[in-house]
Every structure is written in structure tokens, then in C-alpha cells.
Amino acid sequence: MPDLEITFSQRLLRWARDLDRPMPWKGERDPYKIWLSEIILQQTRVAQGRPYYERFLARFPDIKALAAAEEDEVIRLWQGLGYYTRARNLLRAAREIENRFEGRFPDQYEQILSLPGIGPYTAAAIASFAFGLPHAVLDGNVIRVLTRIFGIDEASDKSAGRARLQKLAGQLIDREAPGIYNQAIMDLGATLCLPLNPRCRDCPFASDCTARLQGNPTAYPVKGKRREKRKRILHYLALEENQRLAIRKRDEKDIWQGLYEFPLIESGKALSVRELLKYPLLEHAVLQGAPDESAHLQSVRHELTHQSLEIRFFHFQVEWRKPSPFEMIAIDKLNKFAFPKPIENLLKEKFLYLGLD
């Protein structure tokens, strides 16, 4: 479609002039704020991400403030967004900017790309929005727009398909107004070229869109075969002594690294209370009363990108024979710690936990 490629950016920008899609970071030129918004919006809807963006800026108004932060505080402010590697990389990158670039956000694409947690999409967004550099973004919205309009049937989540899309995106970008163009094509995917119910009648490319002409827009983008999720069964023990609960920090390289949790027993099957009591985790605790199956508070399913979790929660009143091997925290002080979403939900439901201050 050579003619379409020539007129694509003009038609897109003409359509975008009348679009009203306000967001607190739209039109922003500060690379720090652009970076923060883009990292938050990875794997996060705009409505969910907005309060986190505003809270982060209030606490860390610039790179210097973020670089000086403690990891636990950054993680706690991130609590509820998931994918916590994003938060840790924010902190690592801020410190690297302080050290490598004397606190100034780098203004070259390759330098931006070299920072922890910043991939080609985020680097292109910062480069184009903050510095006017002609680097095309390629996120889910853009992929959907390009594959449908140009009928690209290669798997967009495989390296060959991704490379083809990145090349096409680079050819289409308006080199005089790359930031406006990038925002416009993302807006087109977010407002009209929707995943399930695209508003094709309102699209400026309706007459040329391959997917629409074929009558199957939702067949695009094409995805490769997904690997089967790993299944895990986690038994969390809420061990309470004198209005304090036992918690520990997840330091191992696994899901929820850096967050806090209850003492954990993981097994290949669902365990009863009697089976749990045989584990050495409780060897220094004297259980109050005669624990029975009523100690099982609830079970929940929690889906991650590559894992499917069955999470079983148990509550025991205990008295430690010697100092607890865990941190014992007063229930009304637990909001100082960041927990995985399933544990946060349980605390709110069963222990009147209030979350962030």
C-alpha cells in the first residue's frame, strides 16, 4: 500500500486535531514525568495508573528525589500495580541518571535505551515526546492499528513480526512532529481501533483498512502459540500473637520479589490444617486452642502472566517459644509495608487493614 504509507501520517494528524482525550501527562515535555507515566502504564490501565502517577510525583517530584529513596518506600507506593520489577528498575535508573548523567535525563535515544527497565517502546516515547526525536513507538495499541490497516499476518509477539512492525512504524512516523504523531496513533488504538469492538465507522482509515475490508478486524493482531502457565499452590499462614502478625520479605528471585508476605508453605497439593502443622515452619510456635479446619480462612485464584496461583489462607493464634523467626508487626502498622494484592485483600477483609496512609 505505497499510497497509504505516503498519506498515513497526514490523515492521522488531521484526525487527531479534533480528538479530546485528556490525561495528566499528555503534552508533557519533562522527560522525568514522561518516563514515570510510561513505566506506570506498562501493564496498567490509564484509570488505574493515574492516582499512582500523581502520588509518585507528589513524593518524588524529580529524579534527585527518586534516586535518594529507599527501595521499600518505592515498592510500597507501587503496591497494587503489580510487576514490581518496574518499580525497582525505576529506582535503579534514577540512581544511574544521577551517577552517569549528573542528574540530567539523557537526550539521546541510545542513552535512554541503556537505562534499566527502559525498552525500545519507552525509549521512543521519551525521545519523541520530550526531545522531538523521530523514533516510532510500538505498543499494543499501535500494533493493533498497523496490523489491521496493513493486513500484517505475522505473529506480532514473535521477533520477525515485531521487527517488521517496527520497520513499518519507523517509515510512517511524521519526522516533523514525531511526538504528536506517536500520541495520535496510540490514541487511535485506544479510542477507535479497540481489541473487541472496533469503531470502524469513525476511523479515518476505514476505506483502506485490510482487516475491515476482509470483515474480520478482531483477527488481528495475530499471536503466536502461548506456553502453558505454571500452576502453584501457596499456603499462607497468618500467625497472630497479641494483635501482631508474622511477616517476612520476599528476597528470592521469584514473583513479588521485595514485597512482604505471611509465612509460606508451598506444595504440589492443597494441604489440610493437620498436614500444615507437620511442617517445621511452626516448630517454635505454640498454637493456642485446638486448630481445626476453621483455621482455613479462604482460598483464592490469582492469575499472573506465566503462572496460575491457588492461594490458601490460614489463621492461627500462636505464642512463640523463643523470639519469632519472623518480623512481628502490629496489625495497625502493616500499612507501612507493601504486600502482594491477594494478601492486601485478605488483610482488608479479615483484619481491617487500611492500606497506604
C-alpha positions in Angstrom: 0.0 0.0 0.0 2.5 2.6 -1.1 0.0 5.4 -1.5 -1.4 4.8 2.0 2.1 4.9 3.5 2.7 8.3 1.9 -0.6 9.8 3.2 -0.8 7.9 6.5 0.7 10.5 8.9 -1.2 13.4 7.3 -4.5 11.6 7.7 -3.7 10.5 11.2 -2.7 14.0 12.4 -5.7 15.6 10.7 -8.0 13.1 12.7 -6.1 13.8 15.9 -6.6 17.6 15.8 -10.2 17.2 16.9 -9.6 14.5 19.5 -10.2 15.3 23.1 -8.6 12.6 25.3 -7.2 14.4 28.3 -4.6 12.8 30.5 -2.4 14.4 33.2 0.8 13.6 31.2 -0.4 14.4 27.7 1.6 17.2 26.1 4.2 16.9 28.8 7.8 17.7 27.8 9.6 16.9 31.1 11.4 13.6 30.4 11.1 12.5 34.0 7.3 12.8 34.1 7.0 11.1 30.7 9.3 8.3 31.8 7.3 7.8 35.0 3.9 7.8 33.2 5.1 5.3 30.6 6.6 2.9 33.2 3.3 3.0 35.2 1.2 2.5 32.1 3.1 -0.7 31.2 0.6 -3.5 32.1 -1.7 -0.9 33.7 -4.9 0.8 32.5 -4.9 4.6 32.5 -7.7 4.9 35.1 -5.8 2.7 37.5 -2.4 4.3 36.8 -3.4 7.9 37.2 -3.5 8.0 41.1 -0.2 6.2 41.2 1.4 8.7 38.9 0.1 11.7 40.9 1.2 10.0 44.2 4.7 9.3 42.9 5.1 12.9 41.7 3.9 14.3 45.0 6.5 12.1 46.9 9.3 12.2 44.2 8.9 15.4 42.2 12.2 14.9 40.3 15.0 12.4 39.6 17.1 13.5 42.5 14.3 12.8 45.0 13.6 9.4 43.5 17.3 8.4 43.4 17.6 9.1 47.1 14.6 7.0 48.0 14.7 3.7 49.9 13.5 0.7 47.9 10.9 -0.3 50.4 9.2 3.1 50.1 9.2 2.9 46.3 7.7 -0.6 46.4 5.1 0.5 49.0 3.9 3.4 46.7 3.8 0.9 43.8 1.7 -1.6 45.8 -1.3 -2.8 43.8 0.2 -2.1 40.3 1.9 -5.5 40.1 5.0 -6.3 38.0 7.2 -4.9 40.8 10.4 -5.2 38.7 9.2 -1.9 37.1 9.4 -0.1 40.4 12.8 -1.5 41.2 14.1 -0.5 37.8 12.7 3.0 38.2 14.9 3.4 41.3 17.9 1.8 39.6 17.6 4.0 36.6 17.1 7.2 38.7 20.4 6.4 40.5 22.1 5.7 37.2 21.0 9.1 35.8 22.3 10.7 39.0 25.7 9.0 38.6 26.2 8.6 34.8 24.5 11.8 33.6 24.9 14.1 36.6 21.2 14.1 37.3 20.1 15.2 33.8 17.9 12.9 31.9 19.8 11.8 28.7 18.5 13.3 25.5 19.7 10.7 23.0 17.7 7.6 22.1 20.6 5.1 22.7 21.4 6.6 26.0 17.8 6.5 27.1 17.6 2.8 25.9 20.6 1.9 28.0 18.9 2.7 31.3 17.5 -0.2 33.5 13.9 -1.1 32.7 13.7 1.0 29.5 13.0 -0.9 26.3 12.5 0.3 22.7 8.9 1.5 23.2 9.6 3.6 26.3 12.8 5.0 24.9 11.0 6.0 21.7 8.2 7.7 23.7 10.6 9.7 25.8 12.8 10.6 22.8 9.9 11.8 20.8 7.7 13.4 23.4 10.5 15.2 25.4 13.1 15.8 22.7 11.3 15.7 19.4 13.4 12.8 18.0 11.8 10.8 15.2 11.6 7.4 16.9 8.3 5.5 16.5 6.5 3.9 19.5 5.3 0.3 19.2 2.9 -0.6 21.9 -0.3 -2.8 21.9 -2.4 0.0 20.5 0.0 0.8 17.7 0.4 -2.9 16.9 -3.3 -3.3 16.6 -3.7 -0.3 14.3 -0.8 -1.3 12.0 -1.6 -5.0 11.7 -5.3 -4.3 10.9 -4.8 -1.4 8.4 -1.9 -3.1 6.6 -3.1 -6.7 7.0 0.1 -7.9 8.6 -0.5 -11.6 9.5 2.9 -12.4 11.0 2.8 -13.1 14.8 3.2 -9.7 16.4 4.6 -11.3 19.6 7.5 -13.1 17.7 10.8 -11.4 16.8 10.2 -11.5 13.0 6.7 -10.0 13.2 7.9 -7.4 15.7 10.8 -6.4 13.6 8.5 -5.9 10.5 6.1 -3.8 12.5 9.0 -1.7 14.0 10.3 -1.0 10.5 6.9 0.0 9.2 6.3 2.2 12.2 9.6 4.0 11.5 8.6 4.5 7.9 5.3 6.0 8.8 6.2 8.4 11.6 6.0 12.2 10.9 9.5 13.4 11.2 8.5 17.0 11.7 6.1 16.2 14.6 7.1 12.8 16.0 5.7 13.3 19.4 2.3 14.4 18.2 2.3 11.5 15.7 3.1 8.9 18.3 0.4 10.2 20.6 -2.1 10.2 17.8 -1.5 6.6 16.7 -1.7 5.4 20.3 -5.0 7.4 20.7 -6.4 5.9 17.6 -5.8 2.4 19.0 -7.2 3.4 22.4 -10.4 5.1 21.2 -11.4 3.6 17.9 -9.3 0.5 16.9 -10.4 -1.4 20.1 -9.5 -5.0 20.7 -13.0 -6.5 20.6 -15.5 -3.9 19.3 -13.6 -1.6 17.0 -15.4 1.6 15.9 -14.5 1.2 12.3 -17.1 3.7 11.0 -15.3 6.5 12.8 -11.8 5.5 11.7 -10.0 7.8 9.3 -8.6 4.7 7.6 -11.9 2.8 7.3 -11.8 2.8 3.5 -8.3 1.3 3.3 -8.2 -1.0 6.3 -7.3 -4.5 5.2 -8.9 -6.1 8.3 -12.2 -4.2 7.8 -12.3 -5.0 4.1 -11.8 -8.7 5.0 -14.6 -8.4 7.5 -12.5 -9.7 10.4 -10.8 -6.9 12.3 -10.6 -8.8 15.5 -8.5 -11.5 13.8 -5.6 -9.0 14.1 -3.1 -8.8 15.5 -2.0 -12.5 15.0 -0.4 -14.0 18.1 2.0 -16.9 18.3 1.3 -20.0 20.4 1.4 -19.3 24.1 3.2 -21.5 26.6 1.1 -23.2 29.3 1.0 -21.5 32.6 2.9 -22.9 35.6 0.4 -23.9 38.3 1.3 -23.4 42.0 -0.4 -23.9 45.4 0.6 -21.4 48.1 -0.4 -21.8 51.7 -0.1 -18.6 53.7 -0.2 -18.7 57.4 -1.4 -15.6 59.2 0.3 -16.2 62.6 -1.0 -13.8 65.2 0.3 -13.1 68.7 -1.0 -10.2 70.8 -2.5 -8.3 67.8 0.7 -8.7 65.8 1.1 -10.7 62.6 4.2 -12.5 61.4 5.6 -11.3 58.1 8.7 -11.8 56.0 10.2 -10.1 53.0 10.4 -12.0 49.7 14.1 -11.6 48.8 14.4 -14.7 46.5 14.2 -14.2 42.7 10.6 -15.1 42.2 7.2 -13.5 41.9 6.6 -10.5 44.2 10.3 -10.0 44.9 10.8 -7.3 47.5 7.3 -7.4 48.9 6.2 -8.7 52.3 4.1 -11.8 52.9 3.0 -14.2 55.6 5.0 -17.3 56.4 4.6 -19.6 53.3 4.3 -23.3 52.7 4.2 -24.3 49.0 3.3 -27.8 48.0 2.1 -29.7 45.0 -1.3 -30.3 46.5 -3.8 -28.5 48.8 -2.9 -29.2 52.4 -5.3 -29.6 55.4 -4.7 -27.9 58.7 -3.4 -31.2 60.1 -0.9 -31.6 57.3 0.3 -28.0 57.7 1.0 -28.5 61.4 3.6 -31.1 60.5 5.9 -28.6 58.7 9.0 -27.2 60.6 7.8 -23.7 59.9 5.8 -23.9 63.1 8.3 -25.7 65.3 8.9 -22.6 67.5 5.2 -21.7 67.9 2.7 -23.0 70.4 -0.7 -22.9 68.8 -3.5 -21.6 71.1 -6.6 -23.7 71.3 -7.1 -26.8 69.1 -6.7 -25.8 65.5 -9.2 -27.3 63.1 -10.3 -26.7 59.6 -12.0 -23.4 60.7 -8.4 -22.0 60.6 -8.7 -22.1 56.8 -9.9 -18.5 56.1 -10.3 -18.7 52.3 -8.9 -19.8 49.0 -8.4 -17.5 46.0 -7.2 -17.9 42.5 -4.7 -15.3 41.2 -3.5 -15.2 37.6 -0.1 -13.9 36.6 1.3 -13.6 33.1 3.0 -17.0 33.2 1.7 -18.5 36.5 -1.7 -19.6 37.8 -1.8 -19.5 41.6 -4.1 -21.2 44.1 -3.6 -19.2 47.3 -4.9 -20.7 50.6 -5.0 -18.6 53.7 -4.9 -19.9 57.3 -5.1 -18.1 60.6 -3.6 -19.3 63.8 -3.2 -17.7 67.2 0.3 -18.5 68.5 2.7 -18.0 71.3 6.4 -18.2 70.3 8.6 -20.4 72.5 11.5 -18.1 71.7 11.8 -14.9 69.6 9.8 -15.3 66.4 11.9 -16.1 63.3 9.7 -13.6 61.5 9.0 -9.9 61.9 6.1 -9.4 64.2 4.2 -6.3 63.2 1.1 -4.7 64.9 -1.9 -5.0 62.7 -2.4 -1.3 62.6 1.2 -0.7 61.4 1.0 -3.1 58.5 0.2 -0.3 56.1 3.9 0.6 56.3 4.7 -2.5 54.3 4.0 -3.5 50.7 2.1 -6.8 50.2 1.0 -8.7 47.1 -2.5 -7.9 46.1 -4.1 -11.2 47.4 -2.6 -10.7 50.8 -3.6 -7.0 50.8 -7.1 -8.0 50.0 -7.2 -10.6 52.8 -5.9 -8.0 55.3 -8.6 -5.6 54.4 -11.3 -8.2 54.6 -10.2 -10.1 57.7 -8.0 -7.8 59.7 -9.5 -4.3 59.0 -6.2 -3.3 57.3 -6.5 0.2 55.7 -3.6 0.2 53.2 -1.5 3.2 52.3 -1.5 6.3 54.6 
